[in-house]
Amino acid sequence: MKPARVHKSQTPEALKVELAKSLEQRYVPPKFLYASPRQSELWLELHQQCAPTAALGAPYLEAAPYLPKEIQSLVSLGCGGGEKEISILQAIDRDIEFIPTDVSEPLVKAAARAAIAGGICTGTPLVFDLAAANDAAEFLSAHARHSCLFTFFGIIPNFPPPSILPRVRSLMSKDDYLLASANLSPHGMKDILPQYDNLPTRRWLEQFLIENEITGGKLQINICGQKNLEWFQADYVFEADTTISMDKWCIEYKSGDTIQIFVSHRYTPDTAAAVFAEYGLHIEKTFLSENREEGVFMCRPQ
Ligand SMILES: C[S@@+](CC[C@H](N)C(=O)[O-])C[C@H]1O[C@@H](n2cnc3c(N)ncnc32)[C@H](O)[C@@H]1O
């Protein structure tokens, strides 16, 4: 396996400052939920139990034959364990190099290892923050051959679209493609709450609290909504006045204060198309799972 290349912004010191500032604003950026080896391990276990690739695979594999002939690199943005990309590349058996990228070094390495074990030609694993690295296109350019297929699976639900879609769009040249996926809610949110409010999800989210010594409250997982958007949200609610110490920071919370730990937006095919279009991405083809809870969208830059 080629050694991972880590973006210069992802130093332990910079990450500490970013986390402390976010906690002052009562918010945890998604990247801090996957950062440590134990968090990655718990997330991979949860993913395997609650969203196994075998069960969700159909729309991803259905998209595989539509991958344009000119694609030379598949750049996975926020690859996680990389299972979906590996299945796609194995299904089409073409000479495409897989470039796993993620903000989590343990996950990017796990994806590269799994791809190599699965016989996939694998480039340098890249570690960078997709939401923050202004020079991400330059960082990638030495590693990816155009045309690129960017995959962006399961990430749009965790970010407000304005903070992530312009970044994704800015990586693409006019010959590139984007294959993105989103969780959908065809029958309302209540039916799928158990996919979020369960023991493996709580253990994964609580690992963040344990590693940052955040105590004195409890984790609540709720359904939230505004206008035509709905999402699941995990909040840590303090039950007593608490001070969190982090190097030179002391962050104070009053009983009843909350920290937003995690969100997962649920779209419909129509709301997804509208959101992508707003950021210059046109959905050319949509693939849905049989239960219509997973949508995979082939997009071109407009
Ligand atoms: C829900 S998981 C999806 C993983 C994988 N694509 C899949 O579909 O199984 C979200 C992934 O996004 C990564 N991630 C979170 N914040 C990120 C950021 N700011 N930049 C890059 N990756 C990020 C996480 O480390 C994690 O691997």
The ligand as an SDF file (V2000), in Angstrom:
LIG
                    3D

 27 29  0  0  0  0  0  0  0  0999 V2000
  -21.3900    8.4210    6.6680 C   0  0  0  0  0  0  0  0  0  0  0  0
  -19.7130    8.1270    6.3340 S   0  0  0  0  0  0  0  0  0  0  0  0
  -19.8140    7.5740    4.6370 C   0  0  0  0  0  0  0  0  0  0  0  0
  -18.6360    6.6850    4.2730 C   0  0  0  0  0  0  0  0  0  0  0  0
  -18.6880    6.0270    2.8820 C   0  0  0  0  0  0  0  0  0  0  0  0
  -18.6160    7.0060    1.8050 N   0  0  0  0  0  0  0  0  0  0  0  0
  -19.8980    5.1450    2.7270 C   0  0  0  0  0  0  0  0  0  0  0  0
  -20.8340    5.5200    1.9960 O   0  0  0  0  0  0  0  0  0  0  0  0
  -19.9270    4.0980    3.3430 O   0  0  0  0  0  0  0  0  0  0  0  0
  -19.0410    9.7440    6.1990 C   0  0  0  0  0  0  0  0  0  0  0  0
  -17.5410    9.7680    5.8420 C   0  0  0  0  0  0  0  0  0  0  0  0
  -17.1670   11.1260    5.6120 O   0  0  0  0  0  0  0  0  0  0  0  0
  -15.9230   11.3760    6.2300 C   0  0  0  0  0  0  0  0  0  0  0  0
  -15.8580   12.8140    6.5340 N   0  0  0  0  0  0  0  0  0  0  0  0
  -16.5290   13.4820    7.5130 C   0  0  0  0  0  0  0  0  0  0  0  0
  -16.2170   14.7870    7.4680 N   0  0  0  0  0  0  0  0  0  0  0  0
  -15.3430   14.9480    6.4320 C   0  0  0  0  0  0  0  0  0  0  0  0
  -14.6560   16.0590    5.8920 C   0  0  0  0  0  0  0  0  0  0  0  0
  -14.8270   17.2760    6.4140 N   0  0  0  0  0  0  0  0  0  0  0  0
  -13.8290   15.8650    4.8390 N   0  0  0  0  0  0  0  0  0  0  0  0
  -13.6630   14.6150    4.3090 C   0  0  0  0  0  0  0  0  0  0  0  0
  -14.2860   13.5170    4.7870 N   0  0  0  0  0  0  0  0  0  0  0  0
  -15.1150   13.6780    5.8340 C   0  0  0  0  0  0  0  0  0  0  0  0
  -15.9200   10.4920    7.4570 C   0  0  0  0  0  0  0  0  0  0  0  0
  -14.6250   10.2740    7.9640 O   0  0  0  0  0  0  0  0  0  0  0  0
  -16.6180    9.2400    6.9240 C   0  0  0  0  0  0  0  0  0  0  0  0
  -15.7020    8.3410    6.3680 O   0  0  0  0  0  0  0  0  0  0  0  0
  1  2  1  0
  2  3  1  0
  2 10  1  0
  3  4  1  0
  4  5  1  0
  5  6  1  0
  5  7  1  0
  7  8  2  0
  7  9  1  0
 10 11  1  0
 11 12  1  0
 11 26  1  0
 12 13  1  0
 13 14  1  0
 13 24  1  0
 14 15  1  0
 14 23  1  0
 15 16  2  0
 16 17  1  0
 17 18  1  0
 17 23  2  0
 18 19  1  0
 18 20  2  0
 20 21  1  0
 21 22  2  0
 22 23  1  0
 24 25  1  0
 24 26  1  0
 26 27  1  0
M  CHG  2   2   1   9  -1
M  END
$$$$
